[in-house]
Amino acid sequence: MRSLSLRPRVAMAIYAHPDDADVAAGGVMAHWASQGCAVHLVVICDGSKGAHGSQTKPEGLREVRRAELQLAADLLGVAQVHSLEVPDGDVTNSEELRSTLVGLMRHVRPEVVLGPDPTATFFGGVYVNHRDHRETGWALLDAAAPAAAMPLYYPERGEAHQVSWLLLSGTLEPDVAVDVASTIDVKVKAVLAHHSQTGDDAEGISDVVRGRASQAGRPLGLSFAEAFRSVELAG
């Protein structure tokens, strides 16, 4: 594990559900945004099935989560949210999704792309990584390496662009950590903005977010960090 300090001019976070980016990388996104980075957030799913209560209607939940997403993005300083509105549970690493992501990468031209590690499936015998997360991770990997950088892939999607770094969250093999002590409070607020997911236990959620960030930073002596599996595609 090593400390990673990047200062990108443009970054893109690609995640499945409206709250995923804030939970996984909200501290890094806020930190980069505070340094002047244009952070773009791509959310694949519409959030319409993310509830345990049987009385919840998908169309109502979709609108609630859309508003929560924008509030959280504003708190983090996100430059633009790109919502693809795929129904929850329906994400596949399809030709259509890869083409869309290649187009976004070529239009936005990020130096760094954040997203879920699709190789991580089982966590501690108590959690199975959501299929939407895994499919999103595979699609972003295929879009970034090599499609976005190769002009003969999806030529209708714009001029080829080489992403320099991939930082994959929710990984079982982290090799870098980013110091987020300066933005942990913003991260907590962004996570809590997704009230439909966090409920009324703000103190408990805050403790969990801070506890995980503290654990991620401990190997490097950092008070709060976010850990990733890193891939350097181009220097």
Contacts in CASP RR format, 6 or more apart in sequence:
PFRMAT RR
TARGET T0000
AUTHOR 0000-0000-0000
METHOD contacts of the structure
MODEL  1
MRSLSLRPRVAMAIYAHPDDADVAAGGVMAHWASQGCAVHLVVICDGSKG
AHGSQTKPEGLREVRRAELQLAADLLGVAQVHSLEVPDGDVTNSEELRST
LVGLMRHVRPEVVLGPDPTATFFGGVYVNHRDHRETGWALLDAAAPAAAM
PLYYPERGEAHQVSWLLLSGTLEPDVAVDVASTIDVKVKAVLAHHSQTGD
DAEGISDVVRGRASQAGRPLGLSFAEAFRSVELAG
1 174 0 8 1.000
1 175 0 8 1.000
1 176 0 8 1.000
1 177 0 8 1.000
1 219 0 8 1.000
1 220 0 8 1.000
1 227 0 8 1.000
2 175 0 8 1.000
2 176 0 8 1.000
2 177 0 8 1.000
2 220 0 8 1.000
3 176 0 8 1.000
3 177 0 8 1.000
3 178 0 8 1.000
3 179 0 8 1.000
3 220 0 8 1.000
3 222 0 8 1.000
4 167 0 8 1.000
4 176 0 8 1.000
4 177 0 8 1.000
4 178 0 8 1.000
4 228 0 8 1.000
4 230 0 8 1.000
5 178 0 8 1.000
5 179 0 8 1.000
6 32 0 8 1.000
6 111 0 8 1.000
6 112 0 8 1.000
6 165 0 8 1.000
6 178 0 8 1.000
7 32 0 8 1.000
7 35 0 8 1.000
7 37 0 8 1.000
8 32 0 8 1.000
8 37 0 8 1.000
8 110 0 8 1.000
8 111 0 8 1.000
8 112 0 8 1.000
8 165 0 8 1.000
9 36 0 8 1.000
9 37 0 8 1.000
9 38 0 8 1.000
9 111 0 8 1.000
10 37 0 8 1.000
10 38 0 8 1.000
10 40 0 8 1.000
10 108 0 8 1.000
10 109 0 8 1.000
10 110 0 8 1.000
10 111 0 8 1.000
11 29 0 8 1.000
11 32 0 8 1.000
11 37 0 8 1.000
11 38 0 8 1.000
11 39 0 8 1.000
11 40 0 8 1.000
11 110 0 8 1.000
11 111 0 8 1.000
11 112 0 8 1.000
11 113 0 8 1.000
11 114 0 8 1.000
12 39 0 8 1.000
12 40 0 8 1.000
12 41 0 8 1.000
12 42 0 8 1.000
12 104 0 8 1.000
12 105 0 8 1.000
12 108 0 8 1.000
12 110 0 8 1.000
12 112 0 8 1.000
12 113 0 8 1.000
12 114 0 8 1.000
13 21 0 8 1.000
13 25 0 8 1.000
13 29 0 8 1.000
13 39 0 8 1.000
13 40 0 8 1.000
13 41 0 8 1.000
13 42 0 8 1.000
13 113 0 8 1.000
13 114 0 8 1.000
13 115 0 8 1.000
14 42 0 8 1.000
14 44 0 8 1.000
14 101 0 8 1.000
14 113 0 8 1.000
14 114 0 8 1.000
14 115 0 8 1.000
14 136 0 8 1.000
14 137 0 8 1.000
14 140 0 8 1.000
15 21 0 8 1.000
15 24 0 8 1.000
15 41 0 8 1.000
15 42 0 8 1.000
15 43 0 8 1.000
15 44 0 8 1.000
15 114 0 8 1.000
15 115 0 8 1.000
15 116 0 8 1.000
15 133 0 8 1.000
15 136 0 8 1.000
16 43 0 8 1.000
16 44 0 8 1.000
16 45 0 8 1.000
16 91 0 8 1.000
16 116 0 8 1.000
16 130 0 8 1.000
16 132 0 8 1.000
16 133 0 8 1.000
16 135 0 8 1.000
16 136 0 8 1.000
17 43 0 8 1.000
17 44 0 8 1.000
17 45 0 8 1.000
17 47 0 8 1.000
17 50 0 8 1.000
17 88 0 8 1.000
17 130 0 8 1.000
17 132 0 8 1.000
18 43 0 8 1.000
18 45 0 8 1.000
18 47 0 8 1.000
18 65 0 8 1.000
18 66 0 8 1.000
18 68 0 8 1.000
18 69 0 8 1.000
18 72 0 8 1.000
18 194 0 8 1.000
19 65 0 8 1.000
19 68 0 8 1.000
19 69 0 8 1.000
19 72 0 8 1.000
19 191 0 8 1.000
19 194 0 8 1.000
19 197 0 8 1.000
20 43 0 8 1.000
20 116 0 8 1.000
20 133 0 8 1.000
21 29 0 8 1.000
21 41 0 8 1.000
21 43 0 8 1.000
21 114 0 8 1.000
21 115 0 8 1.000
22 29 0 8 1.000
22 72 0 8 1.000
22 76 0 8 1.000
22 187 0 8 1.000
22 190 0 8 1.000
22 191 0 8 1.000
22 193 0 8 1.000
22 194 0 8 1.000
23 191 0 8 1.000
23 209 0 8 1.000
24 114 0 8 1.000
24 115 0 8 1.000
24 116 0 8 1.000
24 169 0 8 1.000
24 170 0 8 1.000
24 226 0 8 1.000
25 114 0 8 1.000
25 115 0 8 1.000
25 167 0 8 1.000
25 169 0 8 1.000
25 226 0 8 1.000
25 228 0 8 1.000
26 76 0 8 1.000
26 180 0 8 1.000
26 183 0 8 1.000
26 186 0 8 1.000
26 187 0 8 1.000
26 190 0 8 1.000
26 191 0 8 1.000
26 226 0 8 1.000
27 76 0 8 1.000
27 178 0 8 1.000
27 180 0 8 1.000
27 183 0 8 1.000
27 184 0 8 1.000
27 186 0 8 1.000
27 187 0 8 1.000
27 213 0 8 1.000
27 226 0 8 1.000
28 114 0 8 1.000
28 167 0 8 1.000
28 178 0 8 1.000
28 180 0 8 1.000
28 183 0 8 1.000
28 226 0 8 1.000
29 39 0 8 1.000
29 41 0 8 1.000
29 76 0 8 1.000
29 77 0 8 1.000
29 78 0 8 1.000
29 114 0 8 1.000
30 75 0 8 1.000
30 76 0 8 1.000
30 77 0 8 1.000
30 180 0 8 1.000
30 183 0 8 1.000
30 186 0 8 1.000
30 187 0 8 1.000
30 190 0 8 1.000
31 178 0 8 1.000
31 179 0 8 1.000
31 180 0 8 1.000
31 182 0 8 1.000
31 183 0 8 1.000
32 39 0 8 1.000
33 39 0 8 1.000
33 76 0 8 1.000
33 77 0 8 1.000
33 78 0 8 1.000
33 79 0 8 1.000
34 77 0 8 1.000
34 182 0 8 1.000
34 183 0 8 1.000
38 79 0 8 1.000
38 80 0 8 1.000
38 108 0 8 1.000
39 76 0 8 1.000
39 77 0 8 1.000
39 78 0 8 1.000
39 79 0 8 1.000
40 78 0 8 1.000
40 79 0 8 1.000
40 80 0 8 1.000
40 81 0 8 1.000
40 82 0 8 1.000
40 104 0 8 1.000
40 108 0 8 1.000
40 110 0 8 1.000
41 73 0 8 1.000
41 78 0 8 1.000
41 80 0 8 1.000
41 81 0 8 1.000
41 82 0 8 1.000
42 82 0 8 1.000
42 84 0 8 1.000
42 101 0 8 1.000
42 104 0 8 1.000
43 69 0 8 1.000
43 81 0 8 1.000
43 82 0 8 1.000
43 83 0 8 1.000
43 84 0 8 1.000
44 84 0 8 1.000
44 86 0 8 1.000
44 91 0 8 1.000
44 97 0 8 1.000
44 132 0 8 1.000
44 136 0 8 1.000
45 84 0 8 1.000
45 85 0 8 1.000
45 86 0 8 1.000
45 87 0 8 1.000
45 88 0 8 1.000
45 89 0 8 1.000
45 90 0 8 1.000
45 91 0 8 1.000
45 132 0 8 1.000
46 62 0 8 1.000
46 65 0 8 1.000
46 66 0 8 1.000
46 83 0 8 1.000
46 85 0 8 1.000
46 86 0 8 1.000
46 87 0 8 1.000
46 88 0 8 1.000
47 61 0 8 1.000
47 62 0 8 1.000
47 65 0 8 1.000
47 88 0 8 1.000
48 58 0 8 1.000
48 59 0 8 1.000
48 60 0 8 1.000
48 61 0 8 1.000
48 62 0 8 1.000
48 65 0 8 1.000
48 87 0 8 1.000
48 88 0 8 1.000
49 58 0 8 1.000
49 61 0 8 1.000
49 87 0 8 1.000
49 88 0 8 1.000
49 89 0 8 1.000
50 61 0 8 1.000
50 65 0 8 1.000
50 88 0 8 1.000
50 196 0 8 1.000
50 197 0 8 1.000
51 61 0 8 1.000
51 196 0 8 1.000
58 87 0 8 1.000
61 196 0 8 1.000
64 196 0 8 1.000
65 194 0 8 1.000
65 196 0 8 1.000
66 83 0 8 1.000
68 193 0 8 1.000
68 194 0 8 1.000
68 195 0 8 1.000
68 196 0 8 1.000
68 197 0 8 1.000
69 81 0 8 1.000
69 83 0 8 1.000
69 194 0 8 1.000
70 81 0 8 1.000
71 193 0 8 1.000
72 190 0 8 1.000
72 191 0 8 1.000
72 193 0 8 1.000
72 194 0 8 1.000
73 81 0 8 1.000
73 190 0 8 1.000
75 186 0 8 1.000
75 189 0 8 1.000
75 190 0 8 1.000
75 193 0 8 1.000
76 186 0 8 1.000
76 187 0 8 1.000
76 190 0 8 1.000
82 104 0 8 1.000
84 97 0 8 1.000
84 100 0 8 1.000
86 97 0 8 1.000
88 132 0 8 1.000
89 131 0 8 1.000
89 132 0 8 1.000
91 97 0 8 1.000
91 131 0 8 1.000
91 132 0 8 1.000
91 135 0 8 1.000
91 136 0 8 1.000
91 139 0 8 1.000
92 135 0 8 1.000
93 135 0 8 1.000
93 137 0 8 1.000
93 138 0 8 1.000
93 139 0 8 1.000
93 142 0 8 1.000
94 139 0 8 1.000
97 139 0 8 1.000
98 139 0 8 1.000
98 142 0 8 1.000
98 143 0 8 1.000
98 147 0 8 1.000
98 154 0 8 1.000
99 154 0 8 1.000
99 157 0 8 1.000
101 139 0 8 1.000
101 140 0 8 1.000
101 143 0 8 1.000
101 144 0 8 1.000
101 148 0 8 1.000
102 143 0 8 1.000
102 147 0 8 1.000
102 148 0 8 1.000
102 153 0 8 1.000
102 154 0 8 1.000
102 157 0 8 1.000
103 148 0 8 1.000
103 154 0 8 1.000
103 157 0 8 1.000
103 158 0 8 1.000
105 113 0 8 1.000
105 143 0 8 1.000
105 144 0 8 1.000
105 148 0 8 1.000
105 161 0 8 1.000
105 163 0 8 1.000
106 148 0 8 1.000
106 157 0 8 1.000
106 158 0 8 1.000
106 159 0 8 1.000
106 160 0 8 1.000
106 161 0 8 1.000
107 158 0 8 1.000
109 161 0 8 1.000
110 163 0 8 1.000
111 163 0 8 1.000
111 164 0 8 1.000
111 165 0 8 1.000
112 163 0 8 1.000
112 164 0 8 1.000
112 165 0 8 1.000
112 166 0 8 1.000
112 167 0 8 1.000
113 140 0 8 1.000
113 144 0 8 1.000
113 163 0 8 1.000
113 165 0 8 1.000
113 166 0 8 1.000
113 167 0 8 1.000
114 166 0 8 1.000
114 167 0 8 1.000
114 168 0 8 1.000
114 169 0 8 1.000
114 228 0 8 1.000
115 136 0 8 1.000
115 137 0 8 1.000
115 140 0 8 1.000
115 166 0 8 1.000
115 167 0 8 1.000
115 168 0 8 1.000
115 169 0 8 1.000
116 129 0 8 1.000
116 133 0 8 1.000
116 134 0 8 1.000
116 136 0 8 1.000
116 137 0 8 1.000
116 168 0 8 1.000
116 169 0 8 1.000
116 170 0 8 1.000
117 137 0 8 1.000
117 168 0 8 1.000
117 169 0 8 1.000
117 170 0 8 1.000
117 171 0 8 1.000
117 172 0 8 1.000
117 173 0 8 1.000
117 229 0 8 1.000
118 133 0 8 1.000
118 134 0 8 1.000
118 135 0 8 1.000
118 136 0 8 1.000
118 137 0 8 1.000
118 138 0 8 1.000
118 141 0 8 1.000
119 171 0 8 1.000
119 172 0 8 1.000
119 173 0 8 1.000
120 129 0 8 1.000
120 170 0 8 1.000
120 171 0 8 1.000
120 172 0 8 1.000
120 173 0 8 1.000
121 128 0 8 1.000
121 129 0 8 1.000
121 134 0 8 1.000
122 128 0 8 1.000
122 129 0 8 1.000
123 129 0 8 1.000
123 172 0 8 1.000
129 170 0 8 1.000
137 168 0 8 1.000
140 166 0 8 1.000
141 166 0 8 1.000
144 163 0 8 1.000
144 166 0 8 1.000
144 233 0 8 1.000
145 163 0 8 1.000
145 166 0 8 1.000
145 231 0 8 1.000
145 233 0 8 1.000
146 153 0 8 1.000
147 153 0 8 1.000
147 154 0 8 1.000
148 160 0 8 1.000
148 161 0 8 1.000
148 162 0 8 1.000
148 163 0 8 1.000
149 160 0 8 1.000
149 161 0 8 1.000
149 162 0 8 1.000
149 163 0 8 1.000
149 233 0 8 1.000
150 160 0 8 1.000
151 159 0 8 1.000
151 160 0 8 1.000
162 233 0 8 1.000
162 234 0 8 1.000
163 233 0 8 1.000
163 234 0 8 1.000
164 232 0 8 1.000
164 233 0 8 1.000
164 234 0 8 1.000
164 235 0 8 1.000
165 230 0 8 1.000
165 231 0 8 1.000
165 232 0 8 1.000
165 233 0 8 1.000
166 230 0 8 1.000
166 231 0 8 1.000
166 233 0 8 1.000
167 176 0 8 1.000
167 178 0 8 1.000
167 228 0 8 1.000
167 229 0 8 1.000
167 230 0 8 1.000
168 228 0 8 1.000
168 229 0 8 1.000
168 230 0 8 1.000
168 231 0 8 1.000
169 226 0 8 1.000
169 227 0 8 1.000
169 228 0 8 1.000
171 227 0 8 1.000
171 228 0 8 1.000
171 229 0 8 1.000
173 229 0 8 1.000
174 216 0 8 1.000
174 227 0 8 1.000
174 228 0 8 1.000
174 229 0 8 1.000
175 228 0 8 1.000
175 229 0 8 1.000
175 230 0 8 1.000
176 227 0 8 1.000
176 228 0 8 1.000
176 229 0 8 1.000
176 230 0 8 1.000
177 216 0 8 1.000
177 217 0 8 1.000
177 219 0 8 1.000
177 220 0 8 1.000
177 222 0 8 1.000
177 225 0 8 1.000
177 226 0 8 1.000
177 227 0 8 1.000
177 228 0 8 1.000
178 225 0 8 1.000
178 226 0 8 1.000
178 227 0 8 1.000
178 228 0 8 1.000
179 217 0 8 1.000
179 222 0 8 1.000
179 224 0 8 1.000
179 225 0 8 1.000
180 187 0 8 1.000
180 213 0 8 1.000
180 224 0 8 1.000
180 225 0 8 1.000
180 226 0 8 1.000
181 222 0 8 1.000
181 223 0 8 1.000
181 224 0 8 1.000
181 225 0 8 1.000
184 209 0 8 1.000
184 210 0 8 1.000
184 213 0 8 1.000
184 224 0 8 1.000
187 209 0 8 1.000
187 213 0 8 1.000
188 205 0 8 1.000
188 206 0 8 1.000
188 209 0 8 1.000
188 210 0 8 1.000
191 198 0 8 1.000
191 205 0 8 1.000
191 209 0 8 1.000
192 198 0 8 1.000
192 202 0 8 1.000
192 205 0 8 1.000
192 206 0 8 1.000
198 205 0 8 1.000
199 205 0 8 1.000
210 224 0 8 1.000
213 224 0 8 1.000
213 225 0 8 1.000
213 226 0 8 1.000
214 223 0 8 1.000
214 224 0 8 1.000
216 222 0 8 1.000
216 224 0 8 1.000
216 225 0 8 1.000
216 226 0 8 1.000
216 227 0 8 1.000
217 223 0 8 1.000
217 224 0 8 1.000
217 225 0 8 1.000
217 227 0 8 1.000
END
